[in-house]
Amino acid sequence: MFEAFNSLDLNDYGAISIPEIKRMMESRGFYASEAEVKNLVDKFDKDKDGRISYAEFREEILPKSPVRH
């Protein structure tokens, strides 16, 4: 998981930014507006700093265990 995060953190700042996500998507042939990419980042960005930290990335990527009652 850390390798996947690092492959997106192109500037090695320890967080994934909107431009990094956009660049990655475009390099794979997917084109999205700035607003669409921002919406994607907002879903991961729990502390609302405009970036995805490794902890936020990990929390969203790991499978959620079902709640048992």
KAVEN-V27666 format. One record per residue. N is the residue number from 0. RES is the residue in one small letter. SS is DSSP state (H for helix, E for strand, C for the rest). PHI is phi as a letter, one per 30 degrees, with the letter a starting at -180 (NA if undefined). Layout:
n: {N | N}
res: {RES | RES}
ss: {SS | SS}
phi: {PHI | PHI}
This chain:
n: {0 | 1 | 2 | 3 | 4 | 5 | 6 | 7 | 8 | 9 | 10 | 11 | 12 | 13 | 14 | 15 | 16 | 17 | 18 | 19 | 20 | 21 | 22 | 23 | 24 | 25 | 26 | 27 | 28 | 29 | 30 | 31 | 32 | 33 | 34 | 35 | 36 | 37 | 38 | 39 | 40 | 41 | 42 | 43 | 44 | 45 | 46 | 47 | 48 | 49 | 50 | 51 | 52 | 53 | 54 | 55 | 56 | 57 | 58 | 59 | 60 | 61 | 62 | 63 | 64 | 65 | 66 | 67 | 68}
res: {m | f | e | a | f | n | s | l | d | l | n | d | y | g | a | i | s | i | p | e | i | k | r | m | m | e | s | r | g | f | y | a | s | e | a | e | v | k | n | l | v | d | k | f | d | k | d | k | d | g | r | i | s | y | a | e | f | r | e | e | i | l | p | k | s | p | v | r | h}
ss: {C | H | H | H | H | H | H | H | C | C | C | C | C | C | E | E | E | H | H | H | H | H | H | H | H | H | H | C | C | C | C | C | C | H | H | H | H | H | H | H | H | H | H | H | C | C | C | C | C | C | E | E | E | H | H | H | H | H | H | H | H | C | C | C | C | C | C | C | C}
phi: {NA | d | d | d | d | d | d | c | d | d | c | h | c | i | a | c | c | e | d | d | d | d | d | d | d | d | d | c | i | c | c | b | d | e | d | d | d | d | d | d | d | e | d | c | d | d | c | h | c | i | b | c | d | d | d | d | d | d | e | d | d | d | d | c | d | d | d | c | c}
